[in-house]
Amino acid sequence: MLPSTSLARALLIGVSAATCLLAVACSKDEKRLPAPPEAALWAAFGTSENDTGFGLRLEPGVDGEAWVFDISGYRLICPAARTDEGWHFEGCTGLPSWLFGFQADVSATDGEPMTVSLDLAETDLTTKLARVPNRDEPVKSENVELVWDRPTDASCSSRSGVWAEDGLVFAPCFSGIIEILDAATGALKSRATLRDAPGGDFSAVLEVTARDGILYAATTNKGVVAFDVRDPEQPRFLGSFYHDDPIEASPDDVTNIHTLTLSPDGKLLFAINQSHPRSDIRIIDVSDPANMRQAGIYLPRTSSRAFGFSHDLSLEERDGKLIGYYYQLAGGLHILDVSDPANVQEAGALNWPRTLSHSGWPFAANGKRYLAHMDEGYDQGMTVIDVTNVAEPSIVSTYKTRDGISIHNIRVIDRIAFISYYVDGLRIVDLHDPAHPREIGHYDTVPPAGETGIWEGAWGVHVDGGLIYISDRSSGVYAFRFTEAP
């Protein structure tokens, strides 16, 4: 047990004074403690290749005050004890229910990592965090205009994805509702809720997609849920694609759907099913949204790395085939021929060190086919991949804003990438020359003081009707207009 802050300070002052009396001379550095570091975001990929990452915001105290470690909004108040190398922290208050213990060591030497030890429910974790470089840029570039924003409120305190179509914006929430907004003004028209869908009492909505007045929602324990939104002021529950096997984590489960992708003709829905450890892709016939039925299933090859499960899928029609770019996190990128839902075939694959293959968007440039690929995790950005020959994909270039943080989702329109980049907000990148991605616009939805972790900030992105829509996990939904740089 550490002594109290005041007692520790008294002991340190006494030891320092005694040392100076015995020495021939005392330097200025020996008489005072180093200045604490500036408030900043710190982050780490993890302790091994199988860890997804950890981040926090450190706000040092002054004149002996407690320091604050902000972990995704949980503000841990920690007394500081001086060590030979810097400061040690434990006995913190304000821990969330899932965190039973927290210790940290911060070096007084610039550039040295912070060591953090966590006591979790089932495991202990020790990892080293590096300071994320501060940004030195205005909140927005001159060619990005904020059209409207809708802040979070008590009913929707945390956002997930976003979709826009036919003058409407569909903005799902972790609270289990989907807000239906006017695309031009952001005004609320109505809310679709999951109350009529089978499943548990509560379910978050992670992502939505819509076509011809039918809205599909990916939920955490109610499967795929469909709504009729042709009258946007009175959304109507149509049905769900859902199966809860009594055997826990059964491969027959279809409850926890992470992402959704509609086929170009709108007849098939590709749902990433994370309801069991191996995970899969469920291909669903949505010709009759009230009576969805399974048209196929793809079980991925197992990965030797943790977090090697299904995460997302993007589609592209090529040479008379329907190609699926399948993102398997630590399992890498897999390119599938999904033309026949009952007989999905792998056509190519690419895996590289430290990838967490998360999402992406195919595009064409200079007579070739490319994939703008998103890696999620500490110090991850966009990887541009040449997929002209799907059997032999190859990396062409990379792009990231700054060291330490994570990218998330993307849309590519006319070789311009619109990216939701977590704490760095909206980023707009020119891909006309895929070998040299060039940022041409931005709007930061998270001010530096709001950077509490690498998983906060801009989550979803969609482009429709000349506007860019961003969903920020904490602050709300935004609509932007982009004027292309000359």
C-alpha positions in Angstrom: 0.0 0.0 0.0 1.4 3.4 -1.0 1.6 6.2 1.6 -0.8 9.1 1.2 0.1 11.9 -1.3 1.0 14.4 1.3 3.2 11.9 3.3 4.9 10.7 0.1 5.7 14.3 -0.8 7.1 15.0 2.7 9.3 11.9 2.5 10.5 12.8 -1.0 11.4 16.4 0.1 13.3 15.0 3.1 15.3 12.5 1.1 16.1 15.1 -1.5 17.3 17.6 1.2 19.5 15.0 2.9 21.0 14.0 -0.4 21.9 17.7 -1.1 23.5 18.2 2.4 25.8 15.2 1.9 26.8 16.2 -1.7 29.5 18.7 -2.5 27.1 20.6 -4.6 23.5 20.3 -5.7 22.5 21.0 -9.3 19.4 22.8 -10.1 17.9 19.5 -11.6 18.4 17.7 -8.3 16.4 20.2 -6.3 13.2 20.0 -8.2 11.1 17.4 -9.9 10.8 17.4 -13.7 7.8 19.1 -15.2 5.0 16.6 -15.9 4.1 15.9 -19.6 1.4 17.9 -21.3 -2.1 16.5 -21.5 -2.3 14.2 -24.5 -3.7 10.9 -25.9 -1.6 7.8 -25.3 -2.2 4.5 -27.2 -0.8 1.1 -27.9 -1.5 -1.7 -30.3 -1.3 -4.2 -27.4 1.1 -6.6 -25.8 1.3 -9.0 -28.8 0.0 -9.4 -32.4 -3.2 -10.8 -31.0 -4.3 -7.7 -29.0 -6.4 -5.0 -30.6 -5.2 -2.0 -28.7 -5.7 0.3 -25.8 -5.8 4.1 -25.4 -6.4 6.8 -22.8 -6.0 10.5 -22.3 -3.6 11.6 -19.6 -4.2 14.9 -17.8 -1.3 15.5 -15.4 -1.9 17.2 -12.1 0.2 20.2 -10.9 1.7 21.1 -7.6 1.1 17.6 -6.1 -2.5 17.3 -7.3 -3.9 13.9 -8.5 -3.6 13.0 -12.2 -6.5 12.1 -14.4 -6.4 9.0 -16.7 -9.5 9.3 -19.0 -10.4 5.9 -20.5 -13.2 6.4 -23.0 -15.0 8.8 -20.7 -14.2 7.1 -17.4 -12.1 9.6 -15.4 -9.7 7.7 -13.1 -8.4 10.1 -10.4 -4.9 8.8 -9.4 -2.5 10.1 -6.7 1.0 10.5 -8.0 4.1 9.0 -6.2 7.6 10.0 -7.4 10.0 7.3 -8.5 13.6 7.3 -9.7 12.3 7.2 -13.3 9.2 9.4 -13.0 5.8 8.8 -11.4 3.9 5.8 -10.2 0.0 5.6 -9.9 -2.3 3.2 -8.1 -5.2 3.4 -5.7 -7.2 5.3 -8.3 -10.9 6.2 -7.9 -13.5 6.3 -10.6 -12.8 2.9 -12.1 -15.6 1.5 -14.3 -17.3 -1.8 -13.2 -15.3 -3.9 -15.6 -11.9 -2.6 -14.3 -10.9 -4.0 -10.9 -7.5 -2.5 -10.7 -5.3 0.1 -12.5 -1.6 0.9 -12.2 0.6 3.1 -14.3 4.2 4.3 -14.5 5.0 7.5 -16.4 8.6 8.3 -17.3 10.0 11.7 -16.7 12.0 11.3 -19.9 10.4 12.6 -23.1 9.7 9.9 -25.6 9.7 7.0 -23.1 6.5 4.8 -23.1 4.0 4.6 -20.3 3.5 1.2 -18.7 -0.1 0.4 -17.7 -1.4 -2.7 -15.8 -5.1 -3.5 -15.8 -6.9 -6.0 -13.6 -9.9 -7.1 -15.7 -12.7 -9.6 -14.9 -10.9 -12.6 -16.3 -7.3 -11.6 -17.1 -4.6 -9.2 -16.2 -3.0 -7.1 -18.9 0.2 -5.1 -18.9 1.0 -3.0 -22.0 3.1 0.0 -23.0 1.6 3.1 -24.4 3.2 5.7 -26.6 2.2 9.3 -26.7 0.2 10.2 -29.8 1.5 13.3 -31.6 -0.6 16.4 -31.3 -2.3 17.8 -34.4 -1.2 21.2 -35.6 -4.0 22.1 -38.0 -7.3 24.0 -38.0 -10.5 22.2 -37.1 -11.5 22.2 -40.8 -10.1 22.8 -44.2 -11.5 25.7 -46.2 -13.1 23.4 -48.8 -15.3 21.5 -46.2 -18.5 23.2 -45.1 -20.6 22.1 -42.2 -24.2 22.0 -43.4 -25.9 20.7 -40.2 -25.2 18.6 -37.2 -27.5 16.7 -34.8 -25.9 16.3 -31.3 -26.4 13.2 -29.2 -29.0 13.2 -26.5 -30.3 11.0 -23.7 -32.1 8.7 -26.1 -29.1 8.3 -28.4 -26.0 9.0 -26.4 -23.7 6.9 -28.6 -23.8 6.6 -32.4 -22.8 3.8 -34.7 -23.1 3.7 -38.5 -24.9 6.1 -40.9 -26.8 5.7 -44.2 -28.5 8.2 -46.5 -30.9 7.6 -49.4 -33.9 9.4 -51.0 -33.6 12.5 -48.9 -33.4 10.6 -45.6 -30.6 9.9 -43.2 -30.7 6.8 -41.1 -28.7 7.2 -37.9 -28.6 4.1 -35.6 -27.7 4.2 -31.9 -26.2 1.8 -29.4 -29.4 2.3 -27.4 -31.4 0.2 -29.9 -33.1 2.9 -32.0 -32.6 4.3 -35.5 -33.2 8.0 -36.0 -34.7 9.0 -39.3 -33.6 12.5 -40.3 -34.2 14.9 -43.1 -31.1 14.8 -45.2 -31.1 18.5 -46.0 -31.7 19.9 -42.5 -31.0 17.1 -40.0 -34.5 17.5 -38.5 -35.9 14.4 -36.8 -38.8 12.8 -38.7 -39.2 9.7 -36.5 -37.5 6.8 -34.7 -37.6 3.1 -35.6 -37.2 0.8 -32.6 -36.5 -2.9 -32.2 -39.3 -3.5 -29.7 -41.3 -5.7 -32.0 -38.4 -7.9 -33.2 -37.7 -11.2 -31.5 -34.7 -11.7 -29.3 -33.4 -10.3 -26.0 -34.8 -7.3 -24.2 -32.0 -5.0 -25.4 -30.1 -4.8 -28.6 -27.8 -2.2 -30.0 -28.0 -1.3 -33.7 -24.5 -1.3 -35.3 -25.2 -0.5 -38.9 -28.0 0.1 -41.4 -28.5 -0.1 -45.1 -31.6 0.9 -47.2 -33.0 0.4 -50.7 -36.4 1.4 -52.2 -38.0 2.3 -48.9 -36.8 -0.8 -47.0 -34.4 -0.3 -44.1 -32.3 -3.2 -42.8 -30.6 -3.0 -39.4 -27.6 -5.1 -38.0 -28.3 -5.7 -34.3 -26.3 -7.3 -31.5 -28.8 -9.9 -30.5 -31.9 -9.6 -32.7 -30.2 -10.6 -36.0 -31.2 -8.7 -39.1 -34.3 -6.5 -38.7 -36.3 -5.0 -41.6 -38.5 -1.8 -41.5 -40.8 -0.3 -44.1 -39.8 3.4 -44.2 -41.7 4.5 -47.3 -43.6 6.7 -44.9 -40.6 8.0 -42.9 -42.8 9.5 -40.2 -44.3 6.1 -39.4 -41.7 3.4 -39.8 -43.1 -0.1 -39.6 -41.5 -3.3 -38.5 -41.6 -5.9 -41.3 -39.7 -8.9 -40.0 -36.3 -10.3 -39.0 -33.8 -12.9 -39.9 -33.0 -14.4 -36.5 -32.2 -17.8 -34.9 -31.1 -18.3 -31.3 -29.9 -21.9 -30.7 -30.3 -23.1 -27.1 -26.7 -24.3 -27.2 -24.5 -21.4 -26.3 -22.3 -20.1 -29.2 -23.8 -22.6 -31.6 -22.8 -22.3 -35.3 -26.6 -22.2 -35.9 -26.9 -18.9 -34.1 -27.9 -15.8 -36.1 -28.3 -13.1 -33.4 -25.3 -10.8 -33.4 -24.9 -9.2 -36.9 -22.0 -6.7 -37.2 -22.3 -5.3 -40.7 -24.6 -5.5 -43.8 -24.1 -5.2 -47.5 -26.8 -5.2 -50.2 -26.1 -6.7 -53.6 -26.2 -4.2 -56.5 -29.6 -5.5 -57.6 -30.9 -5.3 -54.0 -32.1 -8.9 -53.9 -29.4 -10.3 -51.6 -28.2 -9.1 -48.2 -24.7 -10.2 -47.1 -24.7 -10.2 -43.3 -21.6 -10.6 -41.1 -22.7 -13.0 -38.4 -20.6 -12.9 -35.3 -22.9 -15.0 -33.2 -20.4 -17.9 -32.7 -16.6 -18.0 -32.3 -15.8 -18.9 -35.9 -18.3 -16.4 -37.4 -19.6 -16.5 -40.9 -21.2 -14.6 -43.8 -25.0 -15.2 -44.1 -26.4 -14.5 -47.6 -30.0 -13.6 -47.2 -32.7 -13.5 -49.9 -34.6 -10.2 -49.2 -36.9 -10.4 -52.2 -39.7 -10.4 -49.6 -38.3 -8.4 -46.7 -41.1 -9.6 -44.4 -40.0 -13.2 -45.0 -36.3 -13.2 -45.4 -34.7 -16.6 -46.1 -31.1 -17.9 -46.2 -29.7 -18.3 -49.7 -26.2 -19.3 -48.7 -23.6 -19.3 -46.0 -19.8 -18.9 -46.1 -17.7 -20.3 -43.2 -14.2 -18.8 -43.3 -11.0 -20.7 -42.8 -10.0 -20.6 -39.2 -7.2 -18.2 -38.4 -4.2 -19.0 -36.1 -4.4 -15.5 -34.7 -6.9 -14.2 -32.3 -9.4 -11.8 -33.7 -9.4 -13.7 -36.9 -13.1 -13.5 -37.4 -15.5 -12.0 -39.9 -15.9 -8.3 -39.8 -17.2 -6.8 -43.1 -17.8 -7.3 -46.8 -17.8 -4.9 -49.8 -19.1 -5.9 -53.3 -18.1 -5.2 -56.9 -19.5 -6.5 -60.2 -16.6 -7.5 -62.5 -16.4 -9.5 -65.7 -19.9 -10.9 -65.2 -19.1 -12.0 -61.6 -20.0 -10.6 -58.2 -16.8 -10.2 -56.2 -16.8 -9.9 -52.5 -13.9 -8.3 -50.6 -14.1 -10.0 -47.2 -12.4 -8.5 -44.2 -11.4 -11.1 -41.6 -9.5 -8.8 -39.1 -6.3 -10.6 -38.1 -7.2 -13.3 -40.7 -6.5 -10.8 -43.4 -8.2 -9.8 -46.7 -10.0 -12.6 -48.7 -11.4 -12.1 -52.2 -14.5 -14.2 -52.8 -16.6 -15.0 -55.9 -20.1 -14.7 -54.5 -21.9 -15.0 -57.8 -23.6 -18.2 -56.6 -24.7 -17.7 -53.0 -24.9 -21.4 -52.5 -21.4 -22.0 -53.6 -19.1 -19.2 -52.6 -15.5 -19.6 -53.8 -12.3 -17.9 -52.6 -10.4 -16.3 -55.5 -7.5 -14.6 -53.7 -6.2 -13.5 -50.4 -3.6 -11.2 -48.8 -2.3 -11.0 -45.2 0.5 -8.9 -43.9 2.0 -8.3 -40.4 -0.2 -6.4 -37.9 -3.1 -6.1 -40.2 -6.6 -6.1 -38.7 -8.5 -6.2 -42.0 -11.6 -4.1 -41.1 -13.3 -2.6 -44.2 -12.7 -1.2 -47.6 -14.0 0.1 -50.9 -13.2 -1.0 -54.5 -12.5 1.6 -57.2 -11.0 1.9 -60.7 -8.1 4.2 -61.8 -5.8 4.3 -64.8 -7.3 1.1 -66.3 -6.7 -0.9 -63.2 -8.8 -2.1 -60.2 -7.9 -1.1 -56.7 -9.2 -1.6 -53.1 -8.9 1.2 -50.5 -8.4 -1.1 -47.5 -9.0 0.0 -43.9 -6.9 -1.5 -41.1 -8.3 -0.9 -37.6 -6.0 -0.7 -34.6 -3.2 1.3 -33.0 -1.1 3.1 -35.7 -3.3 1.9 -38.5 -4.4 3.7 -41.7 -5.4 3.0 -45.3 -3.6 0.5 -47.5 -4.2 0.8 -51.3 -4.2 -2.6 -52.9 -4.0 -3.5 -56.6 -6.7 -6.1 -57.2 -6.7 -6.1 -61.0 -5.7 -9.8 -60.7 -7.8 -11.0 -57.8 -5.6 -14.1 -57.5 -2.5 -12.0 -56.8 -3.4 -8.8 -54.9 -0.5 -6.5 -54.1 0.0 -3.5 -51.9 0.6 -0.2 -53.8 0.7 2.5 -51.1 -0.4 3.5 -47.6 -1.9 6.6 -46.0 -2.4 7.7 -42.4 -2.9 11.0 -40.6 -0.5 10.6 -37.7 1.2 7.9 -35.6 -0.7 6.0 -33.0 -4.4 6.3 -33.9 -6.9 4.2 -35.9 -8.8 4.6 -39.1 -12.4 3.2 -39.4 -14.7 3.3 -42.5 -14.6 4.6 -46.1 -16.6 5.4 -49.2 -14.8 6.1 -52.5 -16.7 8.3 -55.1 -14.9 9.2 -58.4 -11.5 8.3 -57.0 -12.0 10.5 -53.9 -12.0 8.7 -50.6 -14.2 9.9 -47.8 -13.0 8.4 -44.5 -14.3 8.3 -40.9 -11.0 8.4 -39.0 -12.1 8.1 -35.3 -10.4 10.9 -33.3 -9.2 12.6 -36.5 -12.8 13.0 -37.8 -13.6 13.2 -41.6 -10.6 12.9 -43.9 -10.9 13.4 -47.7 -8.1 11.8 -49.8 -7.4 12.0 -53.5 -6.8 8.5 -55.1 -6.5 9.5 -58.7 -2.9 8.4 -58.4 -3.3 5.2 -56.2 0.5 5.1 -55.6 0.4 8.5 -54.0 -2.7 9.1 -51.9 -3.1 12.8 -51.1 -5.2 14.4 -48.4 -7.3 17.3 -49.8 -9.8 18.1 -47.1 -10.8 17.4 -43.5 -13.2 18.3 -40.6 -12.2 17.3 -37.1 -15.3 16.2 -35.2 -13.2 15.6 -32.0 -11.3 18.5 -30.5 -7.8 17.6 -29.0 -9.2 17.9 -25.5 -11.9 15.3 -26.4 -9.5 12.6 -27.4 -10.1 10.1 -24.7 -9.2 6.9 -26.6 -8.4 5.6 -30.1 -12.0 4.2 -30.5 -13.8 7.5 -30.0 -14.9 9.9 -32.7 -16.0 9.4 -36.3 -17.4 5.9 -36.8 -19.7 5.9 -39.9 -19.5 7.7 -43.3 -21.8 7.9 -46.2 -22.0 10.0 -49.3 -25.3 10.8 -51.0 -26.9 13.7 -52.9 -23.8 15.9 -52.8 -23.4 15.7 -49.1 -21.1 13.7 -46.8 -22.6 12.2 -43.6 -20.5 11.4 -40.6 -21.6 9.7 -37.4 -19.4 10.5 -34.4 -19.7 8.1 -31.6 -20.0 10.8 -28.9 -21.0 14.1 -30.5 -23.7 13.2 -33.1 -24.4 13.1 -36.8 -22.9 15.7 -39.3 -23.6 16.7 -42.9 -20.8 18.3 -44.9 -20.4 19.8 -48.3 -17.0 19.4 -50.0 -15.7 21.7 -52.7 -13.0 19.9 -54.5 -9.5 21.4 -54.3 -8.3 23.0 -57.5 
